[in-house]
Amino acid sequence: MLHFVERHFSLAIIISIAILFFVYAILPAIATLGLGIGVYKRRPIRHGLAFTFDDGPDPIYTPQLLDLLKKYNIKATFFTLGSKVEKYPNLIRRMHLEGHSIGVHNYVHKSNWFRSPWAIRRELNQSASLIEQITGVRPIFYRPPWGLLNLFDFGLRKHFQIILWSLMVGDWKSKGGSDRIKKNLLQNIKDGDIILLHDSGDTFGADIDAPSFTIEALEYVFQSVLQQGYQCMRVDEMLQQKAFLPVVSLQIQSSPKQDRLGS
Ligand SMILES: [Zn+2]
């Protein structure tokens, strides 16, 4: 009899934990990643694109990416980790001085599914303050690692706009190199996309050298989207835009790399 009661008691605990996890983690993911409730994933802007970069700043890849963005006069949005902001303040300063927008991606790259609401709030504030001390501007954009929010994260909307994405191409993996990233981006980019890419490869599940392929692919993708008349903007610019920007066609000289398009 006692054994029977114990078994049922354990089962009840397991079911309770499963229900709580569903409400705390899975349901918010369905609402945000699936249905886009309470978050921004894409804007209905004709010929507008927002390139966003997560997981940095990185001492090797972020400077290379900033050089490339400068070459094409493209302004981007960086979702940075507070722990790296602390380590590489000069890169944050450079991002800001070169006209990019800086958002928060947690203090460390851990999923909000397995963290308490108060730990997330404390670290988000800490990260935002670090960025504010360097740039003088307090970040208003937040992207949680892997896009995973918990139930209480909806309360963060009082202080942050939560930005997810409408296009990602698995650029955290090196397999397939820059050709795979290039092809996936150029085949799938559409009006109003918020594009998720990475300027660091040291997070869980990523390949350390993966950003080198992202940067190589972007040299090419930037040329192509500008030629197609896309306007690349920061997330804050995109959120302020009315739909249907005029189409501006830019002629950019072809380079040897361009001739490999589609190869
Ligand atoms: Zn991330």
Residues whose N, C-alpha, C, O or C-beta is under 5 A from the ligand:
A	BS01	ZN	D54 D55 P145 W146
